[in-house]
């Protein structure tokens, strides 16, 4: 029994010795980094050389491998998806099909790489049909990714189960990453490369190869800027140089709006091109416009009609008679998705690492890749031609010694003996009938390949070969061989071939620019704001509206008193809305609908992304008073209201500890500065002290502790009271509230 126990202990010791101890935090950190890099390099970020993500590359290669070529019939999309899943990309059929759908959509790609047949979605945002209903094949330009794959121009790697081989990159013959763009979100990085005009990018590439454009500024003489399949107008031309130099920036894109006379003093706006940011979401743009009209955020518009068809976009905006068209168009640009911003970031994989690059870096990498694949192509062709040369030269020698070779084959005892005779002149295994043939055979020194060709060629074919024909073929091979050697031995000659291919692609697939590029000032309209006195009303359900002063004077006082917030100001001001989590939402008064007195207004959440139940205070931004802040955990401070003047829609109004929130904000008038502050808690405790004891701090400070709270208690509200007041009515509870020292414990309310 003891021996068995000892064996068991020894076995456990051996297992323990094999256990590797590691730090958990270090292991998790490294594992997450590995996972993040895998997501970025294997899914989210495209390769700078062919401009494709792995899933797109696998789709194109799979279709090419299956023979779904442009000159063949369409094949079911499910066939392609199944093959991609089974062989190369085991990440789910939905992911593969969605990626394939994107490659067909001509409103997203300047030059689609897949030719789809059936419902592959629409510019409006309609979803594509299921893969079992649609059909697809490679588009013509997609072949420019797949040519020469059989010439060893790119490396292949094992697939996920090592049963197949797939290319690590496709030998793209045109600058696809810039032409068709790329969108991807990885871990801690993203890419959003806009589409460009094929002709312009190729011209820029050729100018670089000829040494005529070696800086970003010089390249931009050829590559003017992004060119979107949806057209539109880029209005910040002055920012393009910085974007192309830094590899990131923001594009401002406008719809193209035309004016049509509708008669009777009316004029319609007709949108014929939309921002690229709404490609595949056109209906969302229209819905947003309709919503803004219904919420009375756009005036002088009577209706919106979508008359788009297969010929193009046509969204008709009908205006009121004698409307100020310049002002109205300007409001459309300022307040609606008719003008939108696109954040651009040029990120791609370079040598397997994601980097942000500028325009010059991209052209450099593309040209470097082209020179590499063309060099490999011609090295492959040279090897093939050398093999042909060797064969033809061998056949010529064989032709001149045809009788001896026939005798060698006729009297040879085995194939091996025949081959020895041809390659080394070893005639020991051949019973030649003539001494002359035997002596000639001894001089044979054919190469292995020449010998194999001679042995495989039927005798009657050798006999039928014409010596002149062989010499002619050999001459042609030598000429072609010299041409190829000249190309790879000279950078200039190699570039000529690349340039010719690029020009041929442009000739077949190039098109004129669709997107206009201008400076903002050329088409910007200046809107003159009329300043007038208004009142902003917010009710208990956080509906907001503005009314004029005349309407307020005529209103019933009880009705006005029912509003928690009645703010007086100018139409050019802003309203600040504060929330429990310390955020401040700033709204232009002009963005709030002007209504009749009894109209309900609109929810605040329709204007800014605020959670309505979290609103605790609102005021006009230009009020000069201080604000008193009190938090749930008893932190207090005052802040000058000027710190909250902002043109941004959302900022932080205060700093809060992790488990804290604002419970009350009070506007402090000059009179309030001489009053006392009374803090009331949830357990009906109170603390009273002078307003002069509350410090004035900056908005980004936490404040100071005003009251010590029990573990299960919290601040409920704060009041201002006169220093002479002995009784305070709060929630129908009478308090005998004597002054207490600041930071002392709260006392129980006496009922």
VEXZAVO-604031 format. One record per residue (C-alpha): x negated, y, z negated; residue in three letters. Coordinates in pm, whole numbers, padded with zeros to 5 digits, always signed. Each point is the difference from the previous one (the first is absolute). Example, Ala and Ser with C-alpha at 12.3 -4.5 7.8 and 13.67 -1.06 7.14 Angstrom:
REM residues 2
-01230-00450-00780ALA/-00137+00344+00066SER/
This chain:
REM residues 751
+00000+00000+00000UNK/-00287+00233-00089UNK/-00163-00070+00336UNK/+00319+00098+00181UNK/+00025+00329-00196UNK/-00363+00077+00079UNK/+00062-00058+00371UNK/+00298+00235-00010UNK/-00199+00272-00178UNK/-00285-00033+00251UNK/+00250+00029+00285UNK/+00151+00317-00150UNK/-00349+00147-00048UNK/-00078-00055+00367UNK/+00322+00173+00099UNK/-00073+00293-00235UNK/-00348+00036+00148UNK/+00154+00047+00344UNK/+00234+00277-00116UNK/-00119+00345+00113UNK/+00083+00279-00243UNK/+00074+00339+00156UNK/+00137+00335-00109UNK/+00375+00017+00075UNK/+00002+00373+00084UNK/-00301-00037+00228UNK/+00154-00298+00179UNK/+00335+00176+00049UNK/-00173+00312+00129UNK/-00207-00195+00252UNK/+00297-00210+00108UNK/+00211+00309+00061UNK/-00279+00165+00199UNK/-00032-00314+00214UNK/+00377-00009+00051UNK/+00012+00372+00088UNK/-00276-00034+00256UNK/+00172-00304+00147UNK/+00325+00195+00042UNK/-00181+00294+00160UNK/-00218-00199+00238UNK/+00235-00289+00087UNK/+00337+00175+00015UNK/+00032+00376-00038UNK/-00289+00165+00187UNK/-00073-00035+00372UNK/-00343-00070+00148UNK/-00154+00310+00160UNK/-00110-00201+00305UNK/+00329-00139+00133UNK/+00234+00209-00218UNK/+00191-00309-00115UNK/+00089-00149-00336UNK/-00051-00377-00033UNK/+00370-00077+00049UNK/+00018+00202+00324UNK/-00320-00158+00128UNK/+00135-00347-00074UNK/+00330+00072+00175UNK/-00173+00116+00319UNK/-00249-00288-00004UNK/+00273-00256-00064UNK/+00213+00131+00289UNK/-00305-00005+00228UNK/-00088-00352-00112UNK/+00356-00121+00070UNK/+00002+00165+00342UNK/+00268+00263-00071UNK/-00155+00228+00261UNK/+00151+00307+00175UNK/+00050-00190+00327UNK/+00179-00288-00173UNK/+00354-00027-00134UNK/+00104+00125-00344UNK/-00018-00249-00287UNK/+00196-00013-00326UNK/-00151+00217-00273UNK/+00046-00287-00246UNK/-00247-00204+00207UNK/-00271+00261-00040UNK/+00076+00055-00369UNK/-00009-00374-00069UNK/-00333-00044+00178UNK/-00155+00298-00182UNK/+00123-00134-00336UNK/-00112-00355+00063UNK/-00345+00081+00132UNK/-00121+00339-00118UNK/+00214+00208-00238UNK/+00181-00193-00279UNK/+00162+00305-00163UNK/+00371-00043+00081UNK/+00198+00019+00321UNK/+00161+00337-00084UNK/-00339+00170-00028UNK/-00117-00143+00333UNK/+00323+00084+00184UNK/+00012+00356-00136UNK/-00358+00053+00117UNK/+00085-00142+00341UNK/+00308+00225+00025UNK/-00217+00307-00066UNK/-00224-00094+00294UNK/+00302+00020+00234UNK/+00139+00339-00111UNK/-00083+00278+00245UNK/+00115+00268-00246UNK/-00278-00105-00241UNK/-00279-00094+00242UNK/-00117+00204+00298UNK/-00091-00325+00180UNK/+00195-00300-00142UNK/-00197-00324-00004UNK/+00295-00241+00011UNK/+00273+00004+00263UNK/+00326-00072-00183UNK/+00323-00126+00154UNK/+00309+00046-00216UNK/+00081+00208-00306UNK/-00327+00111-00159UNK/+00154+00290-00195UNK/+00051+00358+00109UNK/-00117+00355-00046UNK/+00306+00053-00223UNK/-00117-00257-00251UNK/+00212-00299+00101UNK/-00161-00327-00114UNK/-00124-00253+00258UNK/+00190-00320+00069UNK/-00119-00323-00159UNK/-00302-00164+00162UNK/+00213-00285+00133UNK/+00184+00246+00225UNK/-00284+00213+00136UNK/-00267-00086+00254UNK/-00344+00144+00064UNK/-00325-00028+00191UNK/-00321+00200+00019UNK/+00016+00340+00164UNK/-00236+00073+00287UNK/-00225+00230-00201UNK/-00031-00269-00271UNK/-00211-00203+00243UNK/-00267+00267-00045UNK/-00045-00143-00352UNK/-00033-00360+00115UNK/-00211+00008+00315UNK/-00340-00167-00029UNK/+00089-00193-00318UNK/-00140-00305+00182UNK/-00334+00174+00053UNK/-00124-00008-00362UNK/+00034+00378-00038UNK/+00139-00022-00355UNK/-00051-00239-00289UNK/+00258-00261-00100UNK/+00064-00124-00353UNK/+00191-00296-00150UNK/+00365+00061-00081UNK/+00144-00046-00351UNK/-00008-00383+00012UNK/-00312-00017+00221UNK/+00184-00195+00269UNK/+00006+00283+00254UNK/-00223+00286+00106UNK/+00108+00364+00025UNK/-00185+00313+00118UNK/-00132+00233-00270UNK/+00075+00293+00232UNK/+00148+00035+00348UNK/-00213+00147+00282UNK/+00224+00306+00048UNK/-00097+00188+00315UNK/+00164+00331-00100UNK/-00005+00204-00326UNK/+00316-00153-00145UNK/-00035+00123-00360UNK/+00025+00362+00109UNK/+00246-00059+00284UNK/+00259-00207-00187UNK/-00089+00114-00351UNK/+00031-00207-00316UNK/+00197+00010-00325UNK/-00088-00199-00310UNK/+00011+00018-00379UNK/-00263-00203-00185UNK/-00119+00002-00359UNK/-00129+00346-00097UNK/-00020+00102+00365UNK/+00218+00057+00302UNK/-00024+00077+00369UNK/+00229+00207+00220UNK/-00153+00061+00342UNK/+00226+00183+00248UNK/+00035-00108+00362UNK/-00200+00178+00272UNK/+00012+00041+00375UNK/-00185-00281+00181UNK/-00132+00227+00276UNK/-00136+00258-00245UNK/-00169-00257-00225UNK/-00163-00174+00296UNK/-00120+00332+00140UNK/-00151+00085-00338UNK/-00165-00342-00019UNK/-00151+00039+00347UNK/-00124+00350-00084UNK/-00172-00143-00309UNK/-00162-00279+00202UNK/-00131+00255+00250UNK/-00138+00219-00278UNK/+00246+00282+00072UNK/+00184-00023-00336UNK/-00211-00084-00306UNK/+00187+00195-00269UNK/+00359+00006-00123UNK/+00047+00347+00148UNK/-00121-00115+00341UNK/+00216-00315-00012UNK/+00306+00214-00072UNK/-00043+00167+00338UNK/+00121-00334+00137UNK/+00204-00144-00290UNK/+00237+00288-00072UNK/+00181-00166-00291UNK/+00256-00271-00077UNK/+00251-00088+00269UNK/+00317-00167-00123UNK/+00233-00224+00201UNK/+00288+00206-00144UNK/-00151+00327+00128UNK/+00061+00295-00230UNK/-00217+00301-00076UNK/-00304+00007-00229UNK/+00003+00352-00145UNK/-00328+00010-00197UNK/-00254-00016+00279UNK/-00248+00194-00214UNK/-00017-00292-00250UNK/-00088-00267+00257UNK/-00375+00065-00008UNK/-00009-00053-00378UNK/+00210-00314+00033UNK/-00231-00149+00262UNK/-00310+00102-00197UNK/+00117-00123-00342UNK/+00204-00296+00114UNK/+00303+00118-00193UNK/+00252+00282-00010UNK/+00362+00089+00072UNK/+00176+00047+00332UNK/+00311+00218+00025UNK/+00231-00136+00268UNK/+00311+00171+00135UNK/+00284-00130+00207UNK/+00035+00153+00343UNK/+00312+00216-00007UNK/+00163+00147+00309UNK/+00287+00249+00009UNK/+00307-00056+00216UNK/+00273+00253+00065UNK/+00328-00152-00118UNK/+00219+00293+00111UNK/+00228+00224-00206UNK/-00298+00160-00172UNK/-00133-00331-00126UNK/-00339-00160+00052UNK/-00093-00360-00077UNK/-00335-00122-00122UNK/-00102-00323+00176UNK/-00274-00214-00154UNK/-00172-00194+00278UNK/-00307-00123-00192UNK/-00031-00090-00369UNK/-00299-00012-00238UNK/-00201-00324+00016UNK/+00062-00045-00373UNK/+00362-00077+00091UNK/-00082-00244+00282UNK/+00223-00298-00070UNK/+00199+00212-00250UNK/+00182+00247+00224UNK/+00334-00070-00164UNK/-00150+00089-00341UNK/-00096+00340+00142UNK/+00355+00057+00127UNK/+00152-00116-00330UNK/-00222+00244-00188UNK/+00114+00287+00222UNK/+00366-00092-00049UNK/-00049-00026-00378UNK/-00155+00347-00016UNK/+00289+00146+00200UNK/+00256-00168-00224UNK/-00179+00130-00308UNK/+00004+00349+00152UNK/-00379+00024+00006UNK/+00016+00089+00370UNK/+00231+00272+00121UNK/+00133+00091+00347UNK/+00005-00365+00117UNK/+00333-00158+00086UNK/-00096-00354+00102UNK/-00277-00239+00102UNK/+00043-00255+00279UNK/-00245-00270+00105UNK/+00018-00029+00380UNK/-00323-00198+00035UNK/-00018-00278+00259UNK/-00252-00214+00182UNK/-00132+00309+00179UNK/-00106+00172-00319UNK/+00092+00182-00321UNK/+00280+00256+00003UNK/+00130+00122-00336UNK/+00243+00291+00046UNK/+00037+00252-00286UNK/+00302+00224+00055UNK/-00024+00347-00151UNK/+00259+00259-00096UNK/+00080+00285+00231UNK/-00248+00290-00010UNK/-00228-00184-00247UNK/-00353+00132-00053UNK/-00172-00270+00203UNK/-00358+00095-00086UNK/+00076-00005-00370UNK/+00197-00324+00028UNK/-00276-00175+00194UNK/-00250+00116-00256UNK/+00219-00143-00280UNK/+00015-00333+00185UNK/-00380-00011+00008UNK/-00039+00105-00363UNK/+00268-00204-00172UNK/+00064-00310+00210UNK/-00196-00296+00143UNK/+00011+00173+00339UNK/-00349+00102-00112UNK/-00199-00252-00201UNK/-00353-00060-00125UNK/-00212-00304+00073UNK/-00292-00084-00226UNK/-00291-00127+00207UNK/-00287-00214-00124UNK/-00245-00167+00236UNK/-00095-00320-00183UNK/-00114-00324+00167UNK/-00233-00294-00051UNK/-00358+00058+00112UNK/-00219-00309-00035UNK/+00269-00145-00227UNK/+00006+00298-00236UNK/+00286+00255-00010UNK/-00127+00355+00063UNK/+00154+00338+00082UNK/-00146+00122+00327UNK/+00000+00311+00218UNK/+00071+00022+00371UNK/-00365-00023+00104UNK/-00057-00309-00217UNK/+00292-00176+00166UNK/-00126+00070+00353UNK/-00349-00111-00102UNK/+00129-00330-00142UNK/+00224-00068+00299UNK/-00279+00065+00252UNK/-00239-00211-00206UNK/+00252-00286+00009UNK/+00052+00036+00375UNK/-00371-00014+00069UNK/-00026-00307-00221UNK/+00280-00199+00164UNK/-00101+00098+00355UNK/-00360-00100-00072UNK/+00116-00338-00132UNK/+00228-00041+00299UNK/-00281+00054+00250UNK/-00240-00218-00199UNK/+00259-00276+00024UNK/+00049+00060+00373UNK/-00377+00002+00056UNK/-00029-00337-00174UNK/+00277-00136+00221UNK/-00166+00136+00315UNK/-00336-00141-00103UNK/+00166-00339-00032UNK/+00147+00043+00350UNK/-00339+00109+00130UNK/-00158-00308-00148UNK/+00264-00226+00156UNK/-00024+00157+00347UNK/-00379-00014-00004UNK/+00018-00366-00102UNK/+00251-00075+00274UNK/-00224+00167+00258UNK/-00291-00220-00105UNK/+00232-00299+00004UNK/+00120+00093+00349UNK/-00355+00009+00134UNK/-00069-00343-00158UNK/+00339-00152+00063UNK/-00123-00337+00131UNK/-00226-00055-00301UNK/+00277+00090-00246UNK/+00244-00233+00176UNK/-00256-00280-00022UNK/-00058+00082-00368UNK/+00373-00029-00071UNK/+00041-00309+00215UNK/-00281-00206-00152UNK/-00004+00134-00352UNK/+00076-00265-00265UNK/+00183+00241-00234UNK/+00114+00361-00030UNK/-00274+00062-00253UNK/-00267-00125+00244UNK/+00140+00228+00270UNK/-00008+00300-00233UNK/-00358-00077-00108UNK/-00100-00010+00362UNK/+00163+00336+00074UNK/-00127+00184-00311UNK/-00352-00142-00044UNK/-00088-00197+00315UNK/+00010-00329-00192UNK/+00064-00261+00272UNK/-00057-00308-00215UNK/+00367-00083-00004UNK/+00059+00053+00374UNK/-00074-00258+00275UNK/-00071+00237+00287UNK/-00006-00166+00341UNK/-00246+00248+00149UNK/-00332+00116-00135UNK/+00069+00352+00124UNK/+00322+00031-00201UNK/-00179-00135-00306UNK/-00276+00262+00028UNK/+00249+00283+00053UNK/+00203-00115-00304UNK/-00311+00017-00218UNK/-00013+00376+00062UNK/+00360+00064-00121UNK/+00032+00232-00300UNK/+00367+00097-00006UNK/+00138+00145-00323UNK/+00251-00202-00203UNK/+00286+00214+00127UNK/-00115-00029+00363UNK/-00034-00374-00038UNK/+00349-00032-00150UNK/+00152+00201+00287UNK/-00179-00211+00261UNK/+00106-00323-00167UNK/+00362+00119-00036UNK/+00024+00119+00362UNK/+00137-00255+00243UNK/-00240-00097+00276UNK/+00226+00106+00282UNK/+00022+00348-00155UNK/-00377+00031-00016UNK/-00016-00107+00360UNK/+00259+00260+00097UNK/-00175+00285-00177UNK/-00139+00260+00233UNK/-00341+00128-00094UNK/+00089+00348+00127UNK/+00318+00000-00207UNK/-00198-00091-00311UNK/-00251+00272+00069UNK/+00282+00249+00051UNK/+00160-00094-00335UNK/-00336+00019-00174UNK/-00067+00342+00148UNK/+00339+00124-00124UNK/-00071-00136-00348UNK/-00345+00163-00012UNK/+00145+00332+00112UNK/+00270-00012-00267UNK/-00257-00110-00256UNK/-00223+00296+00078UNK/+00299+00236-00030UNK/+00091-00133-00345UNK/-00361+00012-00119UNK/-00022+00359+00115UNK/+00317+00087-00195UNK/-00113-00142-00335UNK/-00354+00133+00037UNK/+00121+00360+00043UNK/+00226+00191-00242UNK/+00098+00231+00284UNK/+00112-00286+00226UNK/+00186-00170-00285UNK/+00185+00324-00079UNK/+00097+00036+00366UNK/+00180-00335-00018UNK/+00174+00094-00327UNK/+00106+00337+00139UNK/+00138-00158+00317UNK/+00212-00239-00207UNK/+00128+00286-00217UNK/+00094+00207+00305UNK/+00180-00298+00155UNK/+00203-00044-00321UNK/+00091+00371-00004UNK/+00099-00014+00365UNK/+00241-00285-00070UNK/+00131+00084-00347UNK/-00075+00369-00060UNK/+00272+00265-00022UNK/+00036+00372-00059UNK/+00004+00143-00351UNK/+00339-00013-00173UNK/-00073+00204-00314UNK/-00062+00372+00023UNK/-00267+00151-00227UNK/+00030+00365-00102UNK/-00084+00232-00287UNK/+00274+00051-00254UNK/+00031+00372+00064UNK/+00100-00050+00363UNK/+00340-00149-00079UNK/+00050+00094-00366UNK/+00293+00230-00076UNK/-00012+00237-00294UNK/+00313+00001-00207UNK/+00094+00316-00189UNK/+00154-00087-00335UNK/+00265+00235-00130UNK/-00026+00054-00374UNK/+00328+00021-00186UNK/+00133-00055-00351UNK/+00132-00354-00060UNK/+00095-00230-00286UNK/-00112-00363-00014UNK/+00243-00229-00184UNK/-00082-00352-00123UNK/+00282-00199-00159UNK/-00009-00280-00256UNK/-00027-00265+00272UNK/-00298+00181+00154UNK/+00178+00130+00310UNK/-00157+00324+00119UNK/+00130+00292+00209UNK/-00047+00374+00050UNK/+00267+00270+00003UNK/-00020+00373+00055UNK/+00042+00256-00279UNK/+00347+00102+00120UNK/+00130-00355-00043UNK/-00145-00017-00351UNK/+00167+00325-00107UNK/+00337-00129+00120UNK/-00042-00339-00168UNK/+00178-00111-00316UNK/-00243+00023-00295UNK/+00099-00342-00136UNK/-00086-00153+00337UNK/-00343+00166+00003UNK/-00064-00106-00361UNK/+00054-00364+00101UNK/-00332+00008+00189UNK/-00307-00085-00214UNK/-00215+00214+00229UNK/+00105+00330+00158UNK/-00316+00155+00141UNK/-00014+00353+00139UNK/-00261+00085+00261UNK/-00083+00087+00359UNK/+00057-00212+00310UNK/-00377+00005+00063UNK/-00088-00152-00338UNK/-00038-00359-00116UNK/+00178-00204-00267UNK/-00212-00210-00235UNK/+00150-00324-00133UNK/-00177-00177-00288UNK/+00036-00373-00082UNK/-00063-00219-00305UNK/-00313-00155+00150UNK/-00173+00338+00027UNK/+00058+00068+00369UNK/+00107+00330+00149UNK/+00197+00009+00326UNK/-00001+00336+00179UNK/+00283+00074+00244UNK/+00037+00296+00234UNK/+00326+00180-00068UNK/+00042+00018+00377UNK/+00001-00382+00010UNK/+00297-00016-00238UNK/+00333+00007+00186UNK/+00200+00324-00030UNK/+00356-00097-00090UNK/+00331+00138-00110UNK/+00052+00033-00372UNK/+00203-00320-00046UNK/-00206-00217+00236UNK/-00184-00284-00168UNK/-00343+00058+00153UNK/-00247-00285+00058UNK/-00200-00227-00233UNK/-00342+00136-00092UNK/-00142-00336+00112UNK/+00102+00084+00359UNK/-00260+00278+00002UNK/-00285-00140-00212UNK/-00081-00351-00119UNK/+00114+00051-00357UNK/+00182-00255-00215UNK/+00307+00195-00102UNK/+00033-00139-00356UNK/-00353+00123-00077UNK/+00069+00372+00056UNK/-00032+00194-00329UNK/-00050+00364+00106UNK/+00020+00240+00296UNK/-00094+00364+00052UNK/-00100+00249+00269UNK/-00369-00017+00083UNK/-00070+00375-00031UNK/+00142+00042-00350UNK/-00275+00158-00211UNK/+00096-00163-00333UNK/-00185-00276-00176UNK/+00132-00353-00026UNK/+00005-00208-00320UNK/-00072-00373+00047UNK/+00081-00269-00259UNK/-00056-00374+00051UNK/+00161-00310-00141UNK/-00303-00067-00226UNK/-00004+00356-00137UNK/-00260+00182+00212UNK/+00075+00369+00052UNK/-00142+00295+00194UNK/+00098+00308+00198UNK/-00112+00061+00358UNK/+00016+00319+00202UNK/+00255-00049+00279UNK/-00243+00142+00259UNK/-00187-00332-00015UNK/+00297-00166+00168UNK/+00006+00221+00309UNK/-00074-00234+00291UNK/+00082-00054+00365UNK/-00033-00377-00034UNK/+00310-00216-00032UNK/-00134-00193-00299UNK/-00265+00064-00266UNK/-00070-00102-00360UNK/+00154+00233-00258UNK/-00177-00140-00306UNK/-00233-00272-00120UNK/+00164-00283-00196UNK/-00138-00284-00206UNK/+00072-00348+00133UNK/+00303-00073-00225UNK/+00140+00353-00006UNK/+00253+00207+00198UNK/+00144+00350+00003UNK/+00326+00038-00193UNK/+00056+00372+00016UNK/-00121+00318+00174UNK/+00117+00343-00115UNK/-00049+00332+00172UNK/-00162+00244-00245UNK/+00112+00362+00020UNK/-00166+00297-00172UNK/+00267-00023-00269UNK/-00066-00373-00052UNK/-00364+00070-00087UNK/+00116+00138-00337UNK/+00231-00293-00079UNK/-00049-00330-00178UNK/-00022-00340+00167UNK/+00205-00288-00136UNK/-00085-00356+00112UNK/+00275-00259-00041UNK/-00080-00376+00008UNK/+00209-00304+00084UNK/+00022-00096-00372UNK/+00149+00344-00078UNK/-00323+00136-00147UNK/-00105+00358+00063UNK/-00305+00225-00012UNK/+00010+00379+00013UNK/-00288+00242+00059UNK/-00076+00332+00163UNK/-00031+00038+00376UNK/-00331+00181-00056UNK/-00149-00331-00118UNK/+00051-00169+00342UNK/-00318+00031+00212UNK/+00005+00116+00362UNK/-00186-00258+00211UNK/-00053-00092+00364UNK/+00248-00222+00182UNK/-00249-00286+00030UNK/-00042-00028-00380UNK/+00185-00244-00227UNK/+00083+00256-00270UNK/-00033-00025-00378UNK/+00187-00222-00246UNK/+00295+00191-00143UNK/+00157-00262-00226UNK/-00094-00327-00169UNK/+00250-00269+00096UNK/+00092-00336-00146UNK/-00080-00300+00219UNK/+00361-00040+00114UNK/+00078+00373+00033UNK/-00047+00246+00288UNK/+00069+00364+00087UNK/+00346+00060+00138UNK/+00013+00378+00063UNK/-00134+00341-00103UNK/+00188+00320-00091UNK/-00084+00370-00040UNK/+00150+00160-00312UNK/-00023+00338-00161UNK/-00254+00019-00287UNK/+00280+00126-00228UNK/+00236-00289+00079UNK/+00065-00236-00292UNK/+00255-00230+00168UNK/-00037-00160+00341UNK/+00283-00180+00179UNK/-00131-00292+00203UNK/+00227-00282+00118UNK/+00257+00111-00267UNK/-00255-00060-00275UNK/-00067+00287-00242UNK/-00368+00040-00084UNK/-00150+00192-00287UNK/-00327+00054+00185UNK/-00270+00170-00204UNK/-00328+00089+00168UNK/-00263-00274-00026UNK/-00370-00004+00074UNK/-00098-00117+00346UNK/-00108-00368+00028UNK/+00187-00091-00319UNK/+00237-00295-00002UNK/+00353+00049+00124UNK/+00266+00026-00269UNK/+00331-00183-00003UNK/+00305+00191+00121UNK/+00247+00052-00282UNK/+00355-00071+00106UNK/
